[in-house]
Amino acid sequence: MKFGKTLRDSVIQEWRFYSVDYKAMKKALKTSAADDGSDSDGGYGGPYEEADMDEFFALYEESKTKLDRFYDDKEKWAVDYMQTLEDRVEALRDTSSNPPSPSCGTDTESSSDSEEENNNDIGNSPTSAAVHTLTLSRSHKRRVSTNCSWLKDEYRRVGKSKHFQNYIYAKKSLCTFDRELDLLLEFLSLNKTAFGKILKKYDKRTGAMIREEKLAELAESHAFLDGEVLAELKDRVVAMIDE
């Protein structure tokens, strides 16, 4: 698959406007190559005048400007939202859900004491043993039923608690933010690759040697393409998700 298609298909539609205009720059190169007499396979076929590349570099600078504006907005949003999520998680740490002990615990102990007393009174006759076994079985079922009922009630109580609802909301928000950071990091990586590839095509078609110089300039002016700030935010998000 050609990189231009990969770039377009990998970037979500709302962000395509801010992406490197790889397709237009590639077209500008082809047009200039045809006008200047380069060979059909795109190799260098004759001298290029600087004026021939005006459109290419205009698109190149426009792509840099759009990316810069896009990233500034996204980084500010990400940093602010990260603070909001950290405050939300900190508030959850300060509160805790302490469900009451099951009231049936005392009943269970009483039942156990009663059963122990009954055991001491039971004779050795087969009939007495059978009746006692049946009584124990019914008593056990009643206790299990009581415990299950309490557990269901407790699940309902916890599910309705404000703390639990806040916990679920915070967890979902963290997971969604983590995915958004992944998309942003992928977007930056794709656009960094796009700059490198289109500059390589420029060198190939013109016979120039500007790729390394332009990439060095880009590393200074658009250092955010490495995604260091967003990657650090992602590490903090993952740590909170794993708590």
Residue, then its C-alpha position, 0 to 999 in steps of 0.5 A: m500500500k502506498f504511504g499516501k493512502t496509509l496516511r489518509d486511512s490511518v488518520i481520523q477524518e476530523w484530523r485530516f485537515y491538519s495532517v501533512d498534505y502528502k498527496a498535494m506535495k507529491k503531485a507538485l513534485k510530479t508536475s514540476a518534474a514533467d515541466d522540467g523534463s525529468d524521466s518518466d520513472g520520476g528520476y532526475g532528468g534535468p536541472y531544477e530552478e528554485a522557482d519550480m518548487d515554490e508550490f511544493f515548499a508552500l505546501y510544506e510550510e502550510s503543513k508545518t503551520k497546521l500541525d503546529r496549531f493542531y498540536d498546541d490545542k491538543e496538548k493544552w487540552a490533554v494537560d488540562y484534562m489530565q489534571t481533571l482526571e488526577d483530581r477525580v482519582e485523588a478524590l476517590r482515594d480519599t473516600s472508600s466504600n465500607p459495606p456493613s457486615p452481614s446481619c446474618g452472621t450472628d444468626t449463623e453463629s447461633s445456629s452453629d451453637s444450636e446444632e452443636e448442642n443438638n449433636n450432643d443430645i443425639g443418640n446412636s440410633p440410625t433413625s436419630a442420625a438420619v433425622h439429624t442429617l436431614t435437619l442439618s441439610r435444611s439448616h445449611k440451605r437456609r443459611v446459604s439462602t440467607n447469605c446469597s440474599w444478603l450478597k445480592d442486596e449488597y451488590r445492589r447497595v454498592g451499585k447505587s452508592k455514589h462512590f461506586q458510580n464515581y469509580i466507574y465514571a473515572k475508570k471509563s474516563l481514564c480508558t477513553f483518554d488512554r485511547e485518545l492519547d494513542l490516536l494522537l501519538e499515532f497521528l504525530s508518528l505518521n506525520k513525522t514519517a510523511f515529512g521524511k518520505i516527501l523530502k526523500k522524494y524531493d531529493k530523488r526528483t531534483g537531485a538536491m540534498i536537503r532532506e537531512e537539513k530540513l529534518a534537523e530544522l523540523a526536529e527543533s521547530h516541531a520537536f512535539l512530533d516525537g510525542e514525548v509529552l503525550a507519552e508521559l501523560k499516557d504512562r501516568v494514565v496507565a498507572m492510574i488505570d492499573e491501580 
